[in-house]
Amino acid sequence: MILAKDSRSAGVQPALADKLSENSIIFHARHAHSTQEIPGNPDLRTHGEMTMVDGGLAFDGHESHAVSQISSDDCVVNTEKCANGLSFGTKLKFDKADESDEPRYIVDTGAQNPRMRGFTLFKQKGSLFSVVRSADREWMVSFAG
């Protein structure tokens, strides 16, 4: 089942997302050890052990993950700059069911914080969520599969 929610359609105004991160990290990281740089736009820096699987990267998000720096004037960080909208595509494969009550972030440019603009993709209680937040509006889509 796919659910879509616009903060304005519910009649509830979200808290103002009045903050922008100076540099946004595409994936939250704690490791200081970098193993490889993957060129792209933006470049990714890997941390921990990763393997190539079906043309993609396999990592666990805890001991291994990838990060990238994105400037605060980029559309995925400051959604006010997305004059033509925002598109994001990825292919995901989860090895095991994760029914965690805590969100497990896949991609995040700041929107995990209700006071920050940006984009986030995360898994929680077996559902996949995507949030896009501007200064005064939030859109959320979820999929339970």
PyMOL commands that set and color helices and strands:
alter all, ss='L'
color gray80, all
select helices_A, chain A and resi 79-81
alter helices_A, ss='H'
color red, helices_A
select strands_A, chain A and resi 2-6+23-25+36-38+44-47+51-53+56-58+65-67+69-71+104-108+118-124+127-133+138-144
alter strands_A, ss='S'
color yellow, strands_A
deselect
rebuild
show_as cartoon
